[in-house]
Amino acid sequence: MQVTPLSDGFGRVATDLRVSLTDRCNLRCSYCMPAEGLDWLPGETVLTDDEVVRLITIGVERLGITEVRFTGGEPLVRRGLVDIVARTHALGVETMLTTNGLGLARTAGALAEAGLDRINVSIDSIRPETFAAVTRRDRLHDVVDGLEAAKAAGLGPVKLNAVLLRGVNDDQAPELLDWAIAAGYQLRFIEQMPLDAQHGWSRAEMITAEEIQVRLEKEFSLEPAGEPRGSAPAELFLVDGGPATVGIIASVTRPFCGDCDRVRLTADGQVRNCLFAREESDLRTAMRAGASDEELAERWVVAMAGKRAGHGIDDPTFLQPSRPMSAIGG
């Protein structure tokens, strides 16, 4: 079968597919959604397990996808997750998962057996009171249990994602890194991005990558890791000479759009060629109307061809996507 790369007009080729399995989440992180939650996608609009696997298969066999990362909302609330992972693993691609960790303690073993290769867990504080303030749920202990289960199941190295919020947890960066290193996890700090449902993001309030590094260097010595970054979003630093590392993802202040190799599929079957795209391409409707695999692949190729050079967050004309992160998938 001939493979048609997912190329855009700037020479980039997408090989990393991010698949959102649901827009639902069991946390209410303040930088993502309001306390009362959101209006979730109607059930009939969400792709079935078979539809998800069919589109992933088209991506792998016809379009050159080599990595698949499952996201949400919170992917662990998707009942068919383990089966979807197993069927994706059978395609011979690397399979990954980004999760908030709730429920991971009881599913990590099954996910590992299904063929999941790697896992990323979001955790913004190891102080129970701060965690509860950010997520509006007192569930830090469940996340820690989930992390331990993932490590025990062989899903390592377990990576952690953290967002610093000014006046909330921005003084806790060294503490979180110290804990992660001691526990054997790889921590990455991410600049807060304009993807909240409330559209309350403020460039002035965001903790920048430079600020993150300054905070960490009050207690640690950081030096560039030196290894080629490639398309990876994180700049890696050796901590106190290594071997431990910490990553900083400067999506806003030092964007890496020129090396992007990602494409996204939403839970309701829309292709997004950029996390911050304001346009989507509908595969679900065509698929349910009887489109062939070849026709769906052609639609996907066209969707990627129009990808812009960059997300343009620092441009005065930038408009935040109408969908929040929970509905797009990370």
WOKAPE-V850379 format. One record per helix or strand of 3 or more residues. SS is the DSSP state (h for helix, s for strand). FROM is the first residue (numbers start at 1). LEN is the number of residues. If there is no record, write none. Layout:
ss	from	len
SS	FROM	LEN
SS	FROM	LEN
This chain:
ss	from	len
s	16	5
h	43	3
h	49	15
s	67	5
h	75	3
h	81	9
s	94	6
h	104	11
s	118	5
h	128	8
h	140	13
s	159	5
h	173	11
s	186	5
h	209	8
s	222	3
s	235	5
s	245	5
h	257	3
s	262	4
s	270	3
h	284	5
h	293	13
h	325	4
